């Protein structure tokens, strides 16, 4: 008597379909970038039917928006730890810049989703809120060095922009590879942030 075929484990059966799909999508983004996969591919990677994602996500952008939200929350936690190590706002911004580079190096898929997926924040309230939380953490630091709110926004933008550029260069291999290159780039980011923050 033949034995019944063994059922393949799927996201539906392990009771964690949403997270299985998010993990699969994050892997695919890591391999191909935020535009390099479909929901059907994420479903296959997670071991579920191609119809399964629609129980949780209206479309690919909705899935990416949840990952981007997670990315912003991870950044906020890292940046909070970074700025909490000093009372000096210049050093706080330097630590933020170094932490920004490390996040990009250690979480490249989340970094790419947050900054290169082209998501419309007006469509995703949770994503907009998570981004606002990051700004809400850092703007008060910049405000201590700037004459007004506009100046604080400009200062934070310049520090973040410099850190972003250095992070991208690091990921492109322009500063070498390995932990030494990461540490050197973190120091470059901190040094650049100090220079920007101390400008009159």
C-alpha positions in Angstrom: 0.0 0.0 0.0 1.5 3.3 -1.0 2.2 5.9 1.6 0.5 9.4 1.2 2.8 12.1 -0.1 4.4 14.1 2.6 3.1 17.6 2.7 5.7 20.3 2.2 5.9 22.7 5.2 4.4 26.1 4.2 3.9 29.5 5.8 0.2 28.6 6.2 1.0 25.6 8.4 3.7 27.1 10.6 1.3 29.9 11.6 3.6 32.7 10.8 2.8 33.5 7.2 3.3 37.3 7.5 6.8 37.0 8.9 7.7 34.1 6.5 6.9 36.4 3.6 8.7 39.3 5.1 11.9 37.2 5.6 11.6 35.9 2.1 11.2 39.3 0.6 14.2 40.6 2.7 16.3 37.8 1.3 15.3 38.6 -2.3 16.0 42.3 -1.8 19.4 41.4 -0.5 20.1 39.4 -3.6 18.4 41.6 -6.3 17.5 45.0 -4.8 14.1 46.3 -3.9 12.8 46.2 -7.5 14.2 42.7 -8.2 11.4 40.4 -7.1 7.6 39.8 -7.3 5.1 38.7 -4.7 4.9 35.4 -6.5 8.7 34.9 -6.0 8.4 35.8 -2.3 5.6 33.3 -2.0 7.7 30.5 -3.5 10.7 31.4 -1.3 8.5 31.2 1.7 6.9 27.9 0.6 3.4 29.2 0.2 0.9 29.6 -2.6 1.1 32.6 -4.8 -2.3 33.7 -3.5 -1.1 33.6 0.2 0.5 37.0 0.4 -2.8 38.8 -0.4 -4.1 37.7 3.0 -1.7 40.2 4.5 -0.4 42.5 1.8 -2.4 44.3 -0.9 0.6 44.4 -3.2 4.4 44.3 -3.3 4.7 47.9 -2.2 2.6 47.2 1.0 5.0 44.4 1.9 8.0 46.6 1.2 6.5 49.4 3.3 6.3 47.1 6.3 9.9 46.2 5.8 10.8 49.8 5.5 8.9 50.6 8.7 10.9 47.9 10.5 14.1 49.4 9.0 13.3 52.9 10.3 12.5 51.5 13.8 15.8 49.6 13.8 17.5 52.8 12.8 15.8 54.8 15.6 16.9 52.2 18.2 20.5 52.3 17.0 20.6 56.1 16.7 19.0 56.4 20.2 21.8 54.3 21.6 24.4 56.3 19.6 23.3 59.8 20.8 22.8 58.5 24.3 26.5 58.1 24.8 27.2 61.8 25.1 25.7 65.1 26.3 27.6 67.1 23.7 25.4 67.7 20.6 28.4 67.7 18.3 29.5 64.3 19.6 25.9 63.1 19.4 25.7 64.0 15.7 29.1 62.4 15.2 27.9 59.2 16.8 24.7 59.3 14.8 26.7 59.5 11.6 28.9 56.6 12.5 25.8 54.6 13.5 24.2 55.4 10.1 27.2 53.9 8.3 27.1 50.8 10.4 23.4 50.3 9.8 23.9 50.5 6.1 26.8 48.0 6.2 25.0 45.5 8.6 21.5 45.8 7.2 22.0 46.4 3.5 18.6 45.1 2.5 16.7 47.2 5.0 18.8 50.2 4.0 18.0 49.7 0.4 14.3 49.4 1.1 14.2 52.5 3.3 16.1 54.7 0.8 15.8 53.2 -2.7 12.4 51.5 -3.0 10.6 54.7 -3.9 7.8 54.1 -1.5 5.1 56.8 -1.2 4.9 57.6 2.5 1.6 59.3 2.1 0.1 55.9 1.3 1.6 54.2 4.3 0.8 55.9 7.6 3.0 53.5 9.7 6.0 54.2 7.5 5.6 57.9 7.7 5.2 57.7 11.4 8.4 55.6 11.8 10.3 58.1 9.7 9.0 60.9 11.8 10.2 59.1 14.9 13.8 59.1 13.6 13.6 62.8 12.8 12.0 63.4 16.2 15.0 61.8 17.9 17.6 63.7 16.0 16.2 67.2 15.4 16.3 68.2 19.1 20.1 67.4 19.0 20.6 69.6 15.9 18.4 72.3 17.5 21.0 72.8 20.2 23.5 73.8 17.6 21.3 75.8 15.2 19.7 79.2 15.5 16.2 78.1 14.6 14.1 75.1 13.5 15.0 75.6 9.8 18.6 75.7 10.7 18.3 72.5 12.7 16.6 70.7 9.8 19.3 71.9 7.4 22.1 70.8 9.8 20.6 67.4 10.3 20.1 67.0 6.5 23.8 67.9 5.8 25.1 65.4 8.5 22.8 62.6 7.3 23.6 63.3 3.7 27.3 63.1 4.3 26.9 59.9 6.2 24.6 58.4 3.5 27.2 59.2 0.8 30.0 57.6 2.8 27.8 54.5 3.5 27.1 54.1 -0.2 30.8 54.5 -1.1 31.6 51.8 1.5 29.1 49.4 0.1 30.4 50.0 -3.4 33.8 48.9 -2.2 35.5 52.3 -2.6 37.0 52.1 0.9 38.0 48.5 0.7 36.3 45.6 2.5 35.9 44.0 5.8 35.6 45.3 9.4 38.6 47.6 9.0 37.0 49.4 6.1 33.8 49.7 8.1 35.5 51.1 11.2 37.5 53.6 9.0 34.3 54.7 7.3 32.5 55.2 10.6 35.4 57.4 11.7 35.2 59.4 8.4 31.5 59.9 9.0 32.0 61.0 12.6 34.8 63.4 11.6 32.7 64.8 8.8 29.7 65.3 11.1 31.9 67.2 13.6 33.2 69.5 10.9 29.6 70.2 9.6 28.3 70.8 13.2 31.0 73.1 14.1 30.7 75.4 11.1 29.4 78.9 12.1 
